[in-house]
């Protein structure tokens, strides 16, 4: 979300079907940021770790496959020719506009799968699961009139690379359908842009395509149609020219599985002031499996959650140009092992949690985060003009932060905005912070002193003046490891006090492997990944 106007200019050559965009502001219910569909110049912090170098071209360059493979969907894959870059040449195999039969994208030598515009997984049978509306005319373009969900599953094998041929490309997994995108620690699945394939992407590249959107039937608030009171609340995906609806009454809804996935350079403008982010979860339920996901250089949020009820383990956001984590419209989410790293001098908040001002709606937005580290080494103009602090909690949001590290020495750490009869609440246990001298901001019905009291430094293991000893940018040092931990399993059984020894933060000595191998590295965030984000993996 973005609360201010901003325009960025860029120059680039060899553009693959993109154009210059100037964006303006939008309100808190918009998916927006000053993203671009090209490169943006960023002043990189010279103290950042040295990234893993881009592979040097050699005799092992990839050779394009002679043809595209067959998939189950009778429309098949369209042969889009070839594309070449520093890692070799590849056969371009374009996905259908609507995938109407369960299909598998296989990992094959010299093959890249492409989206040439919006790609829908299956057709949406309507608000209620599973039978649809009985002759309901699907809102999914190209689906016609259907009587129930299509129950399509898109399976993506480990090591597959899917790229966007145009900025308007994005993947919509519609209600009543699933994604099964499960990579491995050594062969992650990568979603990226044409520029990344061709070798034009840099550490400043953002906003070159849409992103991944999972749509479900769990409860949401802030209805576009229907109402919370009548249990008919639905919303439309913001920015979508054609409807992509979500919402329902099934908090156990299963949108599929994602694991070991990178999404790079996402966040293209779909319509005026509205952009997607790397991952958008809309009304997904507890049946959805979410693990090991890296968002890299999204021009909007790293991930945004609209409503729903789910758990998420091992989430990383690097270089988001808006918020690293954004939660709203009645989402009830629990995340463990969360690493949020912003580009120096860019982005807005590490976290923005609210419910867009509809304080009377239920369910209330509820976020629980255990074992997290948030890094904001410099303050950007976006943050100063919008969220103002490294974390912002407002609306009817109830936030619980456990065993965390916030390192933002040049910025205030927490802003809370009070509104409504029961405004946002904050509970912290074993959370340490390194902030500027102000530390807290109170707006609306909250004062800075009230926010300070809610955090409660000196009690419950909390400390708002920790001297940071982080090493390698995000790994605990002696001071972080010396903080007594809080048993998050007592708050949510999803949280575990493992591995042993167990500490606060997202990573410590003996507990960094979860972020290594399957991720990609940049000049401002070396995660111990399998290679540079500016290059394709070649395994």
C-alpha positions in Angstrom: 0.0 0.0 0.0 1.1 3.5 -0.6 0.0 6.7 1.0 1.9 9.3 -1.0 2.7 10.4 -4.6 5.9 9.5 -6.2 7.4 9.4 -9.6 10.5 7.7 -10.7 12.3 8.1 -13.9 14.5 5.5 -15.6 16.4 5.0 -18.8 16.9 1.6 -20.3 17.7 0.1 -23.6 16.7 -3.2 -25.3 13.3 -3.0 -23.7 11.2 -6.1 -24.2 7.6 -4.8 -24.6 7.6 -2.3 -21.7 6.9 1.4 -21.5 7.7 4.3 -19.1 5.1 4.8 -16.4 4.6 7.7 -13.9 2.5 6.7 -10.9 0.5 8.7 -8.4 -0.8 8.0 -4.9 -3.7 6.0 -3.7 -5.4 5.3 -0.5 -4.7 2.6 2.0 -7.0 0.0 0.2 -5.0 0.2 -3.0 -2.2 -2.0 -4.2 0.1 0.8 -5.3 3.6 2.2 -5.2 5.9 4.3 -7.4 7.0 1.1 -9.3 8.2 1.1 -12.8 8.6 -1.4 -15.6 12.3 -0.7 -15.9 15.4 0.0 -14.0 15.6 2.5 -11.2 18.9 4.0 -9.9 19.5 3.2 -6.3 22.3 4.3 -4.0 23.5 1.0 -2.6 24.9 1.0 0.9 28.7 0.4 0.5 28.7 -1.6 3.8 26.4 -4.3 2.4 27.9 -7.8 1.9 29.4 -8.7 -1.4 26.9 -10.7 -3.5 27.5 -14.0 -5.2 28.8 -13.1 -8.6 26.8 -13.7 -11.8 28.0 -16.9 -13.5 30.6 -16.3 -16.2 29.4 -17.6 -19.6 31.2 -20.8 -20.5 31.0 -23.9 -22.7 28.2 -25.1 -20.4 25.7 -22.5 -21.7 22.1 -23.8 -22.0 21.0 -24.7 -25.5 17.4 -24.1 -26.5 15.2 -27.2 -26.7 13.9 -28.0 -30.2 10.3 -27.8 -29.3 7.9 -27.3 -26.4 6.7 -30.3 -24.4 3.1 -31.5 -24.3 0.8 -30.7 -21.4 -2.6 -32.2 -20.5 -4.6 -29.1 -21.3 -5.8 -29.6 -24.9 -4.8 -26.0 -25.8 -1.2 -27.0 -25.3 1.8 -24.7 -25.1 2.5 -22.2 -27.8 6.0 -22.2 -29.2 7.2 -18.6 -28.8 10.6 -19.0 -30.4 13.7 -18.6 -28.4 15.3 -16.1 -26.0 19.0 -15.7 -25.2 20.9 -14.3 -22.3 24.1 -14.8 -20.3 23.2 -18.3 -19.3 22.3 -19.5 -22.8 19.4 -19.8 -25.1 15.9 -21.2 -24.3 12.8 -22.4 -26.0 9.9 -20.2 -25.0 6.7 -22.2 -24.2 3.8 -19.9 -23.6 1.0 -20.9 -21.2 -2.6 -20.8 -22.4 -4.7 -17.7 -21.5 -6.9 -20.0 -19.3 -5.6 -23.4 -18.1 -8.8 -25.5 -18.2 -7.3 -29.0 -17.4 -4.9 -30.0 -14.7 -1.4 -29.7 -16.2 2.2 -30.1 -15.2 5.1 -27.8 -16.2 8.1 -30.2 -16.4 11.7 -29.2 -15.7 13.3 -29.8 -19.1 16.7 -28.7 -20.5 16.5 -25.5 -22.6 12.8 -24.8 -21.8 11.4 -21.7 -20.2 7.6 -21.3 -19.6 6.1 -17.9 -20.4 3.1 -15.8 -19.5 2.0 -13.5 -22.3 -0.5 -11.5 -20.3 -2.8 -12.7 -17.5 -2.9 -16.5 -17.1 -5.9 -18.0 -15.2 -5.7 -21.4 -13.5 -9.1 -22.8 -13.9 -12.5 -21.2 -13.8 -14.3 -19.8 -10.7 -17.7 -21.4 -10.0 -18.9 -18.6 -7.8 -19.0 -17.6 -4.1 -19.9 -20.9 -2.6 -17.9 -24.1 -2.7 -17.9 -26.6 -4.3 -21.0 -26.7 -6.5 -21.0 -23.2 -8.0 -24.1 -21.3 -8.8 -25.9 -23.6 -11.2 -25.4 -22.1 -14.6 -23.4 -19.3 -13.2 -21.6 -17.2 -15.8 -18.0 -17.2 -14.7 -16.3 -13.9 -14.2 -13.1 -15.5 -15.6 -12.7 -14.3 -19.2 -12.6 -17.3 -21.5 -14.6 -19.6 -19.2 -18.1 -19.0 -20.5 -21.0 -20.4 -18.5 -20.1 -23.1 -16.0 -22.1 -25.0 -13.3 -19.4 -25.7 -10.8 -15.7 -25.1 -10.2 -13.3 -26.6 -12.8 -11.0 -28.1 -10.1 -7.9 -27.5 -12.1 -4.4 -27.9 -10.5 -1.3 -26.4 -12.1 1.7 -28.4 -11.0 5.2 -26.9 -11.4 8.2 -29.1 -11.0 11.4 -28.2 -9.1 13.8 -26.0 -11.0 11.2 -24.7 -13.5 11.6 -21.0 -14.6 8.4 -19.1 -15.6 8.9 -15.6 -17.0 6.6 -12.8 -18.1 6.8 -11.7 -21.7 4.8 -8.5 -21.0 4.4 -6.2 -18.0 0.7 -7.0 -17.8 1.5 -10.7 -17.2 0.4 -12.3 -13.9 -0.8 -15.7 -12.6 -4.3 -15.9 -11.1 -5.2 -19.1 -9.4 -9.0 -18.8 -9.3 -11.4 -20.0 -6.6 -12.1 -23.7 -6.9 -8.7 -24.4 -8.4 -5.1 -25.0 -7.1 -1.5 -24.5 -7.6 1.1 -27.1 -6.7 4.4 -25.3 -7.1 6.8 -27.2 -4.9 10.5 -26.7 -5.5 13.5 -28.0 -3.4 16.3 -26.4 -1.5 18.6 -27.0 -4.5 16.1 -26.5 -7.3 13.8 -23.6 -6.4 11.0 -22.6 -8.8 11.6 -19.1 -10.2 9.1 -16.6 -11.5 10.7 -13.6 -13.2 10.8 -11.1 -16.1 12.1 -11.1 -19.6 14.9 -8.7 -18.7 16.2 -11.1 -16.1 16.3 -13.9 -18.7 18.1 -11.6 -21.2 20.6 -10.3 -18.7 19.3 -6.8 -18.4 18.2 -6.9 -14.7 20.2 -5.2 -12.0 19.9 -4.7 -8.3 17.7 -1.7 -9.0 15.2 -3.4 -11.4 11.6 -3.5 -10.1 8.1 -3.6 -11.4 8.5 -5.6 -14.7 5.4 -7.9 -14.4 2.5 -8.6 -12.1 3.0 -11.5 -9.7 1.3 -14.5 -8.3 -2.3 -14.2 -6.9 -4.1 -17.0 -5.0 -7.8 -16.5 -4.7 -9.9 -18.3 -2.2 -13.2 -18.6 -0.2 -12.1 -17.8 3.3 -13.7 -14.9 5.2 -12.7 -11.3 4.3 -13.8 -7.8 5.1 -14.1 -4.5 3.3 -16.5 -5.9 0.7 -16.8 -4.7 -2.9 -20.0 -6.7 -3.2 -22.2 -8.3 -0.5 -21.7 -7.6 3.2 -20.0 -9.0 6.2 -23.3 -9.0 8.1 -25.0 -11.3 5.5 -21.9 -13.5 5.0 -21.8 -12.6 1.3 -18.6 -10.5 1.3 -16.5 -10.5 -1.9 -13.7 -8.4 -3.2 -12.2 -8.0 -6.7 -8.4 -8.2 -7.2 -7.3 -4.5 -7.3 -6.1 -3.5 -10.7 -7.5 -6.4 -12.6 -9.2 -5.2 -15.7 -11.3 -8.4 -15.8 -12.8 -9.6 -12.5 -10.8 -11.9 -10.3 -13.1 -12.4 -7.3 -12.3 -13.8 -3.8 -14.0 -14.3 -0.5 -16.5 -16.7 1.0 -17.2 -18.6 4.3 -14.7 -21.4 4.2 -11.7 -20.6 6.5 -10.2 -24.0 5.7 -10.1 -23.3 2.0 -7.2 -25.0 0.1 -5.6 -23.0 -2.7 -2.8 -25.5 -3.1 0.9 -25.5 -2.1 3.9 -23.3 -2.7 7.3 -24.1 -1.4 10.9 -23.1 -2.4 9.9 -20.3 -4.7 11.5 -17.0 -5.8 9.5 -14.2 -7.4 11.7 -11.5 -8.9 11.0 -8.0 -10.2 7.2 -8.0 -9.9 4.7 -5.3 -9.3 3.7 -3.9 -12.7 0.8 -1.4 -12.8 -2.4 -3.3 -13.9 -4.5 -0.1 -13.8 -4.3 3.4 -12.5 -2.5 3.5 -9.2 -2.9 -0.2 -8.6 -0.1 -2.8 -8.7 0.3 -6.3 -7.7 3.1 -7.6 -5.5 5.2 -10.8 -5.7 2.6 -12.8 -3.8 -1.0 -11.8 -3.1 -3.0 -14.1 -0.9 -6.8 -13.3 -1.2 -9.1 -15.2 1.0 -7.0 -18.3 1.3 -7.7 -20.7 4.1 -5.8 -23.0 6.5 -5.8 -25.9 3.9 -3.3 -23.9 1.9 0.4 -24.9 2.4 2.8 -21.9 2.3 6.6 -22.3 2.9 10.0 -21.0 1.7 9.0 -18.0 -0.4 11.3 -15.2 -1.5 10.1 -11.9 -2.9 12.8 -9.9 -4.6 12.6 -6.3 -5.8 8.8 -6.0 -5.9 7.8 -2.5 -6.9 4.9 -2.7 -4.4 4.8 -5.0 -1.3 6.8 -8.1 -0.9 3.6 -9.9 -0.1 0.1 -8.7 0.8 -2.6 -10.7 2.5 -6.3 -9.8 1.9 -8.4 -11.6 4.4 -8.2 -15.3 4.9 -7.0 -17.6 7.6 -3.6 -19.4 7.2 -0.1 -20.2 8.4 3.2 -19.4 6.6 6.7 -20.5 7.4 10.0 -19.2 6.0 9.0 -15.9 4.3 11.7 -13.6 2.9 11.3 -10.2 1.3 14.3 -8.4 -0.2 14.1 -5.0 -1.8 10.3 -4.3 -1.7 9.6 -0.7 -2.9 6.7 -0.4 -0.6 6.1 -2.6 2.5 7.9 -5.9 3.0 4.8 -7.4 4.6 1.3 -6.0 4.3 -1.8 -7.5 6.0 -5.4 -6.3 5.9 -9.1 -6.8 5.3 -9.6 -9.3 8.1 -6.7 -11.6 7.4 -5.8 -13.9 10.3 -2.2 -15.0 9.6 0.5 -16.6 11.6 4.1 -16.5 10.2 7.3 -18.0 11.6 10.8 -17.4 10.4 10.4 -14.1 8.6 13.3 -12.1 7.1 12.5 -8.5 5.9 15.3 -6.6 4.2 14.8 -3.3 2.4 17.0 -1.8 -0.2 19.1 1.0 1.3 17.1 4.3 0.9 14.1 2.6 -0.7 10.8 1.2 0.3 8.3 2.2 3.0 7.7 0.1 6.1 8.9 -3.4 7.1 5.3 -4.1 8.1 2.0 -2.4 7.5 -0.9 -4.0 9.2 -4.5 -2.7 9.2 -8.0 -3.2 7.9 -8.4 -0.1 5.8 -10.5 1.9 8.2 -13.5 -0.5 8.4 -13.2 -0.9 12.1 -16.7 -2.3 12.5 -16.1 -5.3 10.2 -15.2 -8.7 11.6 -13.2 -10.8 11.6 -10.6 -8.3 12.8 -7.2 -8.4 11.1 -4.9 -10.5 13.3 -1.2 -11.0 12.6 1.1 -13.2 14.7 4.8 -13.3 13.8 7.4 -15.4 15.6 11.1 -15.4 14.9 11.5 -12.4 12.6 14.3 -10.0 11.7 13.6 -6.7 10.0 16.4 -4.6 8.5 16.0 -1.0 7.3 19.5 0.6 7.1 18.4 3.9 5.6 15.1 5.8 5.5 13.5 6.6 2.2 11.3 9.5 1.2 8.5 7.1 0.8 8.6 6.0 4.4 8.9 9.5 5.7 5.9 10.6 3.8 3.7 7.5 4.3 4.0 5.0 7.1 6.7 7.2 8.9 8.1 4.4 11.0 9.5 0.9 10.2 6.3 -0.7 11.4 2.7 0.7 11.2 -0.3 -0.9 13.0 -3.7 0.7 12.6 -7.4 0.1 11.9 -8.9 -2.9 13.6 -5.7 -4.9 13.6 -4.5 -7.0 16.5 -0.8 -7.7 16.2 1.4 -10.1 18.2 5.2 -10.0 17.7 7.3 -12.7 19.3 11.1 -13.3 19.4 11.9 -10.6 17.0 14.7 -8.2 15.9 14.0 -4.8 14.4 17.1 -3.0 13.2 16.3 0.5 11.9 18.8 2.9 13.5 17.9 5.9 11.3 14.1 5.6 11.7 11.3 5.4 14.3 10.5 1.7 15.1 6.8 1.7 15.7 3.8 3.9 14.7 0.3 3.1 15.9 -2.8 4.9 14.7 -5.8 4.6 16.8 -9.3 4.8 15.3 -12.7 3.2 15.9 -14.2 1.9 19.1 -11.5 -0.8 19.5 -8.4 0.5 17.7 -5.4 -1.5 16.8 -3.6 -3.5 19.6 0.0 -4.6 20.0 1.4 -7.4 22.1 5.2 -8.0 22.1 7.3 -10.7 23.8 11.1 -10.9 23.5 11.3 -8.3 20.8 14.4 -6.1 20.6 14.8 -2.9 18.6 17.5 -0.5 17.4 15.8 2.8 16.5 16.5 6.5 16.2 16.0 8.7 19.3 12.2 9.1 18.8 11.4 5.4 18.6 7.6 5.7 18.8 4.9 7.6 16.9 1.3 7.8 18.0 -1.4 9.2 15.7 -5.2 9.2 15.8 -6.4 8.4 19.3 -2.9 7.1 20.3 0.0 9.1 21.7 3.6 8.2 21.4 3.6 7.6 25.1 0.8 5.1 24.8 2.7 3.3 22.0 5.8 3.1 24.2 3.7 1.6 27.0 2.2 -1.0 24.7 5.7 -2.1 23.7 6.8 -2.2 27.3 10.6 -2.1 27.1 12.2 -3.7 30.1 9.3 -6.2 30.6 8.5 -9.5 28.9 12.0 -9.7 27.3 11.5 -6.5 25.3 14.2 -4.0 24.7 13.9 -0.8 22.6 17.6 0.1 23.0 19.5 -3.0 22.1 23.0 -2.5 20.8 22.9 -4.5 17.6 25.6 -7.2 17.1 24.0 -8.6 13.9 26.6 -10.2 11.5 26.3 -10.8 7.8 23.5 -8.3 7.8 20.8 -10.4 9.5 22.4 -13.2 11.6 22.3 -12.8 15.4 25.3 -11.8 17.3 26.0 -12.2 21.0 23.5 -9.5 22.1 20.6 -11.0 20.2 21.4 -14.5 21.2 21.5 -13.3 24.9 17.9 -12.4 24.9 15.6 -14.8 26.7 13.1 -16.4 24.3 9.3 -16.7 24.6 7.5 -19.9 23.9 5.3 -19.0 20.9 3.7 -22.4 20.8 1.6 -21.2 23.7 0.1 -18.5 21.4 -0.3 -20.6 18.3 0.5 -24.3 18.0 1.9 -23.6 14.6 4.9 -22.0 16.2 7.7 -24.3 17.4 10.8 -23.7 19.6 13.2 -25.3 17.2 16.0 -25.8 16.2 18.0 -26.2 19.4 19.6 -24.0 20.6 16.6 -21.7 20.1 17.0 -17.9 19.9 15.1 -14.8 18.9 15.3 -13.5 15.4 15.1 -15.2 12.0 18.7 -16.6 11.9 21.5 -17.4 14.3 24.6 -19.6 14.3 23.4 -23.1 13.5 20.1 -21.8 12.0 20.9 -20.1 8.7 20.5 -23.0 6.4 16.7 -22.4 6.0 17.5 -19.2 4.1 20.4 -20.6 2.0 20.6 -22.4 -1.3 17.1 -21.8 -2.6 17.2 -18.0 -2.4 19.0 -15.5 -4.7 21.5 -12.9 -3.6 21.9 -9.1 -4.3 24.5 -6.5 -3.5 22.4 -5.4 -0.4 21.3 -8.8 0.8 23.6 -11.9 0.5 21.4 -14.7 1.8 23.8 -17.5 1.0 21.6 -18.3 -1.9 22.4 -20.4 -5.0 23.4 -17.4 -7.1 22.7 -13.8 -8.0 19.2 -12.6 -8.5 20.3 -11.0 -11.7 21.1 -14.4 -13.3 19.0 -17.5 -13.9 19.9 -20.6 -12.1 21.6 -23.1 -14.4 21.1 -26.4 -12.5 
